[in-house]
Amino acid sequence: MRPSPTPTCLKKRNRKERRKVDHVRTLYARDIPGIAIIVTGFVALLVVVALAVGLVTHPIRTIALVFHKLAALDAGLALLLALVVWFWTDHAKPDFVPCFWGSIGVIVASVIIRAFAEWVLERPTRAERRAMSRAAAPTFDSRL
């Protein structure tokens, strides 16, 4: 009599099925924070490399870009704080006025910083200005 290809014992059958499926990895909810930490670290590394390269190649533009982004972040956080102070605190409290108007001041300062950074970023570089002056310079015409 030939032996059957599958074991009749239930324990042996389950063990063989488990061995077949062991190489398949399922994504569990407990894995998501670890993946998020790895992705965040990788993005942070890319940002650091981009800033280092930018500071070496175009230092003024890179610093202007950093101020541009930080001013936007500050303005957003100040706006959230101003809304929280306006809607969730008592206007009669002594700390309402400095906190609210301080938030408004941060928003105004952020708009001014962003405008200056935008001007620096949109301004043509020295090489672009040279190229424009060469293009605008009169050329020699031998027919004259």
Z-matrix of the N, CA and C atoms (Angstrom, degrees):
N
C 1 1.433
C 2 1.533 1 108.91
N 3 1.317 2 117.23 1 137.93
C 4 1.468 3 122.82 2 -179.97
C 5 1.521 4 111.10 3 -81.55
N 6 1.332 5 117.09 4 144.35
C 7 1.466 6 117.98 5 176.26
C 8 1.535 7 109.87 6 -73.29
N 9 1.303 8 114.98 7 145.29
C 10 1.469 9 119.20 8 -178.05
C 11 1.534 10 109.11 9 -72.55
N 12 1.329 11 118.20 10 145.21
C 13 1.463 12 120.16 11 -176.90
C 14 1.531 13 113.09 12 -68.01
N 15 1.309 14 117.17 13 -28.88
C 16 1.469 15 118.94 14 178.35
C 17 1.511 16 108.28 15 -109.53
N 18 1.316 17 117.28 16 139.30
C 19 1.461 18 118.85 17 -179.27
C 20 1.527 19 110.17 18 -68.33
N 21 1.284 20 113.96 19 145.15
C 22 1.464 21 118.33 20 179.97
C 23 1.517 22 110.79 21 -83.42
N 24 1.308 23 116.60 22 -22.02
C 25 1.454 24 119.99 23 179.66
C 26 1.529 25 108.96 24 -73.14
N 27 1.311 26 116.59 25 129.73
C 28 1.462 27 121.42 26 -175.61
C 29 1.527 28 112.23 27 -64.51
N 30 1.331 29 118.67 28 -37.77
C 31 1.463 30 121.44 29 -179.26
C 32 1.528 31 110.78 30 -64.22
N 33 1.306 32 117.31 31 -43.88
C 34 1.460 33 120.67 32 -179.58
C 35 1.523 34 110.44 33 -65.43
N 36 1.308 35 118.07 34 -39.92
C 37 1.463 36 121.51 35 -179.80
C 38 1.536 37 109.81 36 -63.75
N 39 1.322 38 118.02 37 -44.98
C 40 1.461 39 121.06 38 179.67
C 41 1.532 40 111.15 39 -64.33
N 42 1.328 41 116.29 40 -37.59
C 43 1.455 42 120.00 41 179.69
C 44 1.525 43 110.51 42 -64.15
N 45 1.317 44 117.81 43 -42.56
C 46 1.460 45 121.31 44 179.60
C 47 1.532 46 110.36 45 -67.12
N 48 1.316 47 117.78 46 -40.35
C 49 1.466 48 120.19 47 179.25
C 50 1.523 49 110.08 48 -65.75
N 51 1.321 50 117.56 49 -39.02
C 52 1.465 51 120.97 50 178.46
C 53 1.527 52 110.48 51 -63.20
N 54 1.313 53 116.47 52 -41.13
C 55 1.452 54 119.92 53 179.54
C 56 1.522 55 111.32 54 -62.56
N 57 1.299 56 117.88 55 -35.80
C 58 1.454 57 121.42 56 179.83
C 59 1.529 58 110.90 57 -68.59
N 60 1.304 59 117.73 58 -36.29
C 61 1.449 60 122.21 59 -173.26
C 62 1.528 61 111.85 60 -91.02
N 63 1.337 62 118.76 61 -10.34
C 64 1.458 63 121.38 62 -175.70
C 65 1.527 64 113.51 63 -60.00
N 66 1.318 65 117.79 64 -30.32
C 67 1.460 66 118.88 65 -176.47
C 68 1.531 67 112.23 66 -78.26
N 69 1.300 68 118.60 67 -11.95
C 70 1.460 69 121.89 68 178.51
C 71 1.521 70 108.36 69 -86.35
N 72 1.337 71 117.08 70 126.88
C 73 1.463 72 121.50 71 -178.35
C 74 1.514 73 109.06 72 -106.75
N 75 1.290 74 115.80 73 126.90
C 76 1.449 75 121.67 74 178.60
C 77 1.516 76 108.73 75 -98.87
N 78 1.328 77 116.41 76 141.48
C 79 1.458 78 121.05 77 177.89
C 80 1.516 79 108.40 78 -83.89
N 81 1.317 80 115.92 79 116.29
C 82 1.448 81 121.53 80 179.55
C 83 1.519 82 109.43 81 -101.80
N 84 1.311 83 116.12 82 162.43
C 85 1.457 84 121.12 83 179.77
C 86 1.519 85 110.86 84 -64.15
N 87 1.310 86 118.07 85 -28.68
C 88 1.464 87 120.54 86 -179.85
C 89 1.522 88 111.73 87 -70.48
N 90 1.337 89 118.42 88 -16.94
C 91 1.456 90 122.15 89 -179.92
C 92 1.526 91 112.74 90 -83.45
N 93 1.326 92 117.80 91 -20.00
C 94 1.463 93 121.61 92 -172.77
C 95 1.531 94 112.81 93 -63.23
N 96 1.344 95 121.37 94 -43.76
C 97 1.474 96 118.36 95 177.51
C 98 1.524 97 113.36 96 -60.75
N 99 1.294 98 117.93 97 -37.60
C 100 1.465 99 120.87 98 177.99
C 101 1.517 100 111.67 99 -65.20
N 102 1.322 101 116.14 100 -42.23
C 103 1.464 102 120.57 101 177.71
C 104 1.521 103 109.83 102 -64.88
N 105 1.333 104 117.08 103 -41.36
C 106 1.468 105 120.43 104 179.22
C 107 1.523 106 111.15 105 -63.26
N 108 1.326 107 117.57 106 -38.28
C 109 1.468 108 120.79 107 178.64
C 110 1.528 109 110.41 108 -66.30
N 111 1.311 110 117.01 109 -41.71
C 112 1.464 111 120.76 110 179.63
C 113 1.525 112 110.34 111 -64.97
N 114 1.326 113 117.82 112 -44.82
C 115 1.466 114 121.37 113 179.80
C 116 1.527 115 110.46 114 -65.12
N 117 1.332 116 117.84 115 -41.22
C 118 1.459 117 121.16 116 178.49
C 119 1.526 118 110.74 117 -63.03
N 120 1.318 119 117.29 118 -42.58
C 121 1.460 120 120.41 119 177.31
C 122 1.516 121 112.10 120 -62.94
N 123 1.321 122 117.00 121 -40.31
C 124 1.468 123 120.98 122 178.92
C 125 1.527 124 111.05 123 -65.21
N 126 1.330 125 116.83 124 -42.84
C 127 1.471 126 120.54 125 177.98
C 128 1.522 127 110.42 126 -64.71
N 129 1.336 128 117.32 127 -41.11
C 130 1.467 129 120.57 128 177.92
C 131 1.530 130 110.49 129 -62.56
N 132 1.308 131 117.53 130 -39.39
C 133 1.462 132 120.88 131 177.40
C 134 1.528 133 110.83 132 -63.64
N 135 1.326 134 117.12 133 -42.59
C 136 1.461 135 120.49 134 177.90
C 137 1.522 136 111.56 135 -63.41
N 138 1.338 137 117.34 136 -38.61
C 139 1.461 138 120.74 137 178.30
C 140 1.524 139 110.57 138 -65.25
N 141 1.321 140 117.11 139 -42.30
C 142 1.467 141 120.41 140 179.04
C 143 1.527 142 110.65 141 -63.50
N 144 1.316 143 117.23 142 -42.29
C 145 1.464 144 120.58 143 178.77
C 146 1.530 145 110.01 144 -64.76
N 147 1.331 146 117.34 145 -43.18
C 148 1.464 147 120.74 146 179.59
C 149 1.526 148 110.66 147 -63.23
N 150 1.330 149 117.26 148 -41.24
C 151 1.461 150 119.75 149 177.74
C 152 1.531 151 111.45 150 -65.81
N 153 1.309 152 117.61 151 -40.50
C 154 1.466 153 120.35 152 179.64
C 155 1.527 154 110.64 153 -63.81
N 156 1.317 155 116.47 154 -45.64
C 157 1.469 156 120.10 155 178.78
C 158 1.523 157 110.20 156 -64.93
N 159 1.331 158 116.69 157 -42.02
C 160 1.465 159 120.52 158 179.26
C 161 1.510 160 112.61 159 -64.24
N 162 1.331 161 117.02 160 -39.58
C 163 1.463 162 119.71 161 178.64
C 164 1.519 163 112.03 162 -66.87
N 165 1.312 164 116.89 163 -30.73
C 166 1.461 165 119.49 164 178.73
C 167 1.531 166 110.41 165 -76.33
N 168 1.317 167 117.70 166 -42.61
C 169 1.457 168 120.32 167 -174.33
C 170 1.528 169 112.97 168 -84.85
N 171 1.337 170 117.90 169 -45.42
C 172 1.468 171 122.03 170 -177.72
C 173 1.529 172 108.93 171 -137.59
N 174 1.308 173 118.85 172 80.29
C 175 1.472 174 120.14 173 -172.83
C 176 1.532 175 114.01 174 -64.21
N 177 1.334 176 117.83 175 -41.81
C 178 1.470 177 119.50 176 -176.62
C 179 1.525 178 110.28 177 -68.13
N 180 1.307 179 116.62 178 -43.35
C 181 1.469 180 119.73 179 179.20
C 182 1.530 181 111.85 180 -65.62
N 183 1.325 182 116.98 181 -36.91
C 184 1.459 183 119.96 182 179.78
C 185 1.522 184 111.05 183 -67.14
N 186 1.334 185 116.29 184 -43.17
C 187 1.464 186 119.43 185 178.10
C 188 1.526 187 110.41 186 -64.63
N 189 1.334 188 116.87 187 -39.88
C 190 1.471 189 120.32 188 177.09
C 191 1.525 190 110.78 189 -62.69
N 192 1.323 191 117.24 190 -39.41
C 193 1.462 192 120.58 191 178.46
C 194 1.524 193 111.25 192 -65.25
N 195 1.333 194 116.68 193 -40.11
C 196 1.468 195 120.12 194 178.46
C 197 1.527 196 110.09 195 -64.04
N 198 1.353 197 116.90 196 -45.30
C 199 1.464 198 119.62 197 177.74
C 200 1.525 199 111.29 198 -63.44
N 201 1.318 200 116.70 199 -36.17
C 202 1.472 201 121.65 200 178.52
C 203 1.531 202 110.15 201 -60.29
N 204 1.319 203 116.34 202 -47.87
C 205 1.473 204 120.62 203 -178.98
C 206 1.531 205 111.83 204 -69.09
N 207 1.342 206 116.71 205 -42.53
C 208 1.466 207 119.55 206 -179.38
C 209 1.528 208 111.90 207 -66.80
N 210 1.328 209 117.07 208 -36.72
C 211 1.461 210 119.88 209 177.86
C 212 1.524 211 110.47 210 -65.48
N 213 1.320 212 117.11 211 -38.04
C 214 1.467 213 119.89 212 177.16
C 215 1.524 214 110.87 213 -64.73
N 216 1.324 215 116.90 214 -42.24
C 217 1.463 216 121.01 215 178.49
C 218 1.523 217 110.96 216 -64.10
N 219 1.340 218 116.45 217 -44.09
C 220 1.465 219 120.35 218 179.14
C 221 1.528 220 111.41 219 -62.48
N 222 1.313 221 116.56 220 -42.45
C 223 1.465 222 119.93 221 -179.47
C 224 1.531 223 110.73 222 -64.21
N 225 1.320 224 116.86 223 -40.62
C 226 1.463 225 119.68 224 178.69
C 227 1.516 226 112.36 225 -64.45
N 228 1.326 227 116.53 226 -43.93
C 229 1.463 228 119.61 227 178.55
C 230 1.528 229 111.86 228 -67.46
N 231 1.327 230 117.06 229 -37.82
C 232 1.465 231 120.24 230 177.70
C 233 1.521 232 111.00 231 -66.41
N 234 1.316 233 116.63 232 -36.05
C 235 1.467 234 119.65 233 176.79
C 236 1.527 235 110.79 234 -64.63
N 237 1.328 236 116.43 235 -43.05
C 238 1.468 237 119.37 236 177.14
C 239 1.528 238 110.76 237 -61.86
N 240 1.325 239 117.28 238 -43.18
C 241 1.459 240 120.45 239 178.70
C 242 1.518 241 111.13 240 -63.58
N 243 1.330 242 117.60 241 -41.27
C 244 1.465 243 120.70 242 179.04
C 245 1.528 244 110.70 243 -62.61
N 246 1.332 245 117.01 244 -40.60
C 247 1.471 246 119.73 245 178.36
C 248 1.522 247 111.44 246 -66.74
N 249 1.326 248 116.75 247 -41.61
C 250 1.464 249 120.09 248 178.17
C 251 1.523 250 109.80 249 -62.24
N 252 1.318 251 117.18 250 -45.84
C 253 1.467 252 120.99 251 -178.47
C 254 1.525 253 109.92 252 -64.31
N 255 1.326 254 117.12 253 -41.17
C 256 1.465 255 120.37 254 -176.85
C 257 1.526 256 111.73 255 -67.07
N 258 1.338 257 116.67 256 -44.43
C 259 1.463 258 119.14 257 -172.26
C 260 1.526 259 114.43 258 -93.56
N 261 1.341 260 119.33 259 -24.48
C 262 1.460 261 119.55 260 -171.92
C 263 1.515 262 115.03 261 -115.80
N 264 1.302 263 118.36 262 4.28
C 265 1.458 264 118.39 263 176.33
C 266 1.523 265 109.75 264 -121.75
N 267 1.295 266 114.25 265 157.96
C 268 1.460 267 120.83 266 179.57
C 269 1.523 268 108.84 267 -75.97
N 270 1.330 269 116.05 268 128.99
C 271 1.461 270 120.14 269 -177.17
C 272 1.525 271 111.89 270 -71.76
N 273 1.312 272 117.65 271 -14.36
C 274 1.462 273 120.74 272 179.94
C 275 1.525 274 112.01 273 -84.36
N 276 1.318 275 118.09 274 -12.40
C 277 1.466 276 120.76 275 -179.75
C 278 1.529 277 109.96 276 -68.34
N 279 1.327 278 117.05 277 147.39
C 280 1.470 279 119.61 278 -176.61
C 281 1.543 280 113.84 279 -69.20
N 282 1.324 281 118.03 280 -21.84
C 283 1.463 282 118.73 281 -178.60
C 284 1.521 283 113.01 282 -89.41
N 285 1.335 284 118.40 283 0.01
C 286 1.457 285 120.53 284 -178.80
C 287 1.527 286 111.56 285 -67.21
N 288 1.332 287 116.68 286 -50.52
C 289 1.466 288 120.94 287 -173.37
C 290 1.531 289 111.99 288 -62.34
N 291 1.349 290 119.53 289 -51.08
C 292 1.477 291 117.05 290 -179.72
C 293 1.523 292 113.48 291 -64.27
N 294 1.311 293 116.47 292 -36.13
C 295 1.469 294 119.26 293 -178.47
C 296 1.528 295 110.42 294 -68.80
N 297 1.327 296 116.74 295 -46.20
C 298 1.466 297 120.06 296 -177.68
C 299 1.524 298 110.66 297 -66.60
N 300 1.335 299 117.29 298 -50.62
C 301 1.460 300 119.32 299 -177.15
C 302 1.525 301 111.39 300 -72.03
N 303 1.319 302 117.30 301 -25.24
C 304 1.464 303 119.51 302 172.58
C 305 1.518 304 111.32 303 -65.36
N 306 1.331 305 116.32 304 -40.20
C 307 1.465 306 120.50 305 176.96
C 308 1.523 307 110.80 306 -64.05
N 309 1.324 308 116.27 307 -42.59
C 310 1.463 309 120.09 308 178.46
C 311 1.538 310 109.77 309 -63.56
N 312 1.333 311 117.18 310 -40.25
C 313 1.465 312 120.85 311 177.64
C 314 1.518 313 112.26 312 -62.51
N 315 1.331 314 116.88 313 -39.29
C 316 1.466 315 120.62 314 177.65
C 317 1.522 316 110.21 315 -65.33
N 318 1.328 317 117.11 316 -38.90
C 319 1.462 318 120.28 317 178.79
C 320 1.524 319 110.15 318 -64.13
N 321 1.326 320 117.30 319 -45.43
C 322 1.472 321 120.55 320 179.77
C 323 1.531 322 110.58 321 -63.56
N 324 1.331 323 117.29 322 -44.68
C 325 1.464 324 120.32 323 178.41
C 326 1.531 325 110.81 324 -61.99
N 327 1.330 326 117.39 325 -37.87
C 328 1.464 327 120.79 326 179.12
C 329 1.522 328 111.34 327 -65.58
N 330 1.332 329 116.29 328 -38.37
C 331 1.469 330 119.71 329 178.10
C 332 1.533 331 109.67 330 -64.74
N 333 1.322 332 117.24 331 -41.96
C 334 1.471 333 120.35 332 178.99
C 335 1.528 334 110.75 333 -64.82
N 336 1.330 335 117.27 334 -43.87
C 337 1.471 336 120.85 335 179.32
C 338 1.523 337 110.39 336 -63.86
N 339 1.326 338 116.68 337 -41.46
C 340 1.473 339 119.73 338 178.70
C 341 1.517 340 111.51 339 -64.24
N 342 1.334 341 116.66 340 -39.38
C 343 1.467 342 119.41 341 179.37
C 344 1.529 343 110.63 342 -64.17
N 345 1.325 344 117.22 343 -43.52
C 346 1.464 345 120.35 344 178.23
C 347 1.527 346 110.90 345 -64.67
N 348 1.331 347 117.06 346 -43.65
C 349 1.468 348 120.38 347 179.20
C 350 1.524 349 110.48 348 -64.27
N 351 1.321 350 116.99 349 -38.21
C 352 1.470 351 120.48 350 177.59
C 353 1.528 352 110.32 351 -63.50
N 354 1.343 353 116.62 352 -40.34
C 355 1.467 354 120.29 353 177.78
C 356 1.526 355 110.27 354 -61.76
N 357 1.339 356 117.16 355 -43.23
C 358 1.463 357 120.69 356 179.72
C 359 1.526 358 110.20 357 -65.00
N 360 1.323 359 117.38 358 -39.68
C 361 1.463 360 120.49 359 -177.94
C 362 1.527 361 112.11 360 -71.03
N 363 1.328 362 117.86 361 -34.84
C 364 1.462 363 121.42 362 -177.14
C 365 1.530 364 112.43 363 -84.59
N 366 1.327 365 117.54 364 -16.68
C 367 1.452 366 121.50 365 -179.05
C 368 1.519 367 109.60 366 -65.31
N 369 1.334 368 117.95 367 138.26
C 370 1.471 369 118.21 368 179.29
C 371 1.527 370 111.24 369 -67.74
N 372 1.309 371 114.63 370 145.90
C 373 1.464 372 119.69 371 179.07
C 374 1.526 373 110.00 372 -73.30
N 375 1.331 374 116.13 373 170.72
C 376 1.466 375 120.64 374 179.56
C 377 1.526 376 110.48 375 -60.66
N 378 1.320 377 116.75 376 -40.45
C 379 1.469 378 120.14 377 179.69
C 380 1.530 379 110.51 378 -65.55
N 381 1.332 380 117.25 379 -39.85
C 382 1.466 381 120.01 380 178.07
C 383 1.520 382 110.89 381 -66.41
N 384 1.334 383 117.87 382 -38.15
C 385 1.466 384 120.51 383 177.96
C 386 1.522 385 110.80 384 -65.78
N 387 1.328 386 117.37 385 -40.37
C 388 1.469 387 120.44 386 176.18
C 389 1.521 388 111.51 387 -61.59
N 390 1.331 389 115.18 388 -43.86
C 391 1.465 390 119.15 389 -179.86
C 392 1.525 391 110.95 390 -63.80
N 393 1.335 392 117.17 391 -38.06
C 394 1.463 393 119.79 392 178.36
C 395 1.528 394 111.05 393 -67.11
N 396 1.342 395 116.92 394 -38.64
C 397 1.465 396 118.94 395 179.73
C 398 1.527 397 111.20 396 -69.48
N 399 1.325 398 117.04 397 -34.49
C 400 1.468 399 119.66 398 176.15
C 401 1.521 400 110.89 399 -67.83
N 402 1.318 401 115.97 400 -38.55
C 403 1.465 402 119.30 401 -179.74
C 404 1.522 403 110.82 402 -69.72
N 405 1.316 404 117.36 403 -31.54
C 406 1.473 405 120.74 404 -178.60
C 407 1.530 406 111.72 405 -85.72
N 408 1.315 407 118.37 406 -14.83
C 409 1.470 408 121.40 407 -178.50
C 410 1.516 409 110.04 408 -68.16
N 411 1.333 410 116.30 409 142.13
C 412 1.470 411 118.47 410 179.01
C 413 1.538 412 109.74 411 -67.96
N 414 1.292 413 115.94 412 142.03
C 415 1.459 414 120.78 413 179.23
C 416 1.523 415 109.05 414 -98.62
N 417 1.329 416 115.85 415 155.54
C 418 1.463 417 120.96 416 179.00
C 419 1.510 418 109.10 417 -75.16
N 420 1.315 419 115.20 418 130.35
C 421 1.457 420 120.34 419 178.43
C 422 1.522 421 106.99 420 -118.26
N 423 1.314 422 117.57 421 118.30
C 424 1.459 423 121.40 422 -176.16
C 425 1.524 424 113.26 423 -75.52
N 426 1.323 425 117.02 424 -12.15
C 427 1.469 426 118.88 425 -177.45
C 428 1.526 427 111.46 426 -77.95
N 429 1.317 428 117.73 427 -14.91
C 430 1.456 429 119.00 428 -177.28
C 431 1.481 430 113.92 429 -82.36
